[in-house]
Amino acid sequence: MSEEAANAEQSGVRSFGQVAFEAYAKCRYGLTHDNKLIPAWPDIVPGIRDAWETAALAAIWSAGNKDAWTELMKAYHSLKDAKPGDRSELDRRYAIAITKMEDLLAHFHLWIVLEGL
């Protein structure tokens, strides 16, 4: 069990995994895909609860990084829009900045978004 889940359980507050699981159970009308009853959160084996905690935290983490990704993409498109396109020294500097921004986007996606899940 994750530390966050253990703290939530001790304090009586529902963990993110429990909130996600209970929302899933509610939208499925309390039934599994083969029409069996979905057990209550306390009755689920710890390994399954841990999986729900991991999934919930990954979704939350991913949603938080969406804002950062959006802002990085805005900056990238601003650079592209501002590039003079006239083969001047300033145009060359913009091209370098755009290439560096593309590197940053690739690194952010690989090391932050994908590795964080």
N, C-alpha and C positions, 0 to 999 in steps of 0.2 A: 504494500500500500504506500502511495506517495506521502511525503510529509504533509503536503497541503490537505490531502484527503483525511489523514489521521487527525490533523488539527481540527478540521471541519467536523469530523465525527465526534471528537471529544467535546467540542463546544456546542454541539447540537445544531450547528448550521449545516445546511446541505452543501456538499462539495460540488464542483463543476461537473464531475462525472455523474453524480447522482441526479443533478438537474437535467443533464442531457438524457440520461437513461429514462427518467420519469417522463420527459417530454416525448421520447420515442414510444414508450409504453402507452401514453395517452393517445398519440396519433394513430397507434395500431389498435386502439380500443381494448388494450390489455391482452391481446392475443399475438402469438408468434406467427410466423409465415405458415405454419401447419396447424393453426387454430388451437394451440395449447395456451394455457394461461401463462402470461409473463409473470415471473415471481416478483415479489417486492424487493426493493434494493437490499435490505438486510439479509435476505435469503439467497442472494447470488454468491457464488463461490468467489473467493478473493481474486483469483486470476482474471475473472471476467470483469470484476469491479475495477481492477487495475487497468484493464484494456479500455474501459469507458473513461476512466480518469485521463489516460494518455490521449485518447481521441478528443476529448473535450478541451484539454489544454492545448493540443495542436491546433484546433480550430480557433481558439482564442488568440494564440500566438500568431497564427497566420493572418487573422483579421487585423491585428495591430500593425503588422508589417505591410499590410495593404496600403495604409496611409503613407508610409515612408516610400514605398514603390511608386505611388501616384505622384508624390512630390518630386522624386528623382526623374520620372518620365516627363513631368512638366518642365523641369529645368533642361532636360535633353532637347525637347521640342522647341523651347525658347532659344537655345543655342542655334539649332538648325534654322529657325525662322530669322534670326538676327544675322546669320552669315551673309556677307555681301554678295558672294558669288561672282566676283569680278577679277579673280586671280591676283588680288593685291596682297600685300603683306598682312593686312588685317584679315583677309579671307583665309590665308594660310594659318594664322593663329587660331581662328575659329575652327578650322578643320582639325587642328591638333586637339583643341579643347573637346570637340565632338568625339574624336577617337578616344580620348581619356574617359569621357562620360560613358561611352559604350563599354569600355573596360569595367568601369565602376558598376554599371548595370549588370553586366555578366557576373561579376564577383558577388554583388549583393544577392542576386538570384541563386547562385550556387552555394555560397557560404552561409548566407543568412536564412533565406527562405527555405531551400531544400534541406540543408543540414540541420536546421532548427526543428524540423518535423519529426 
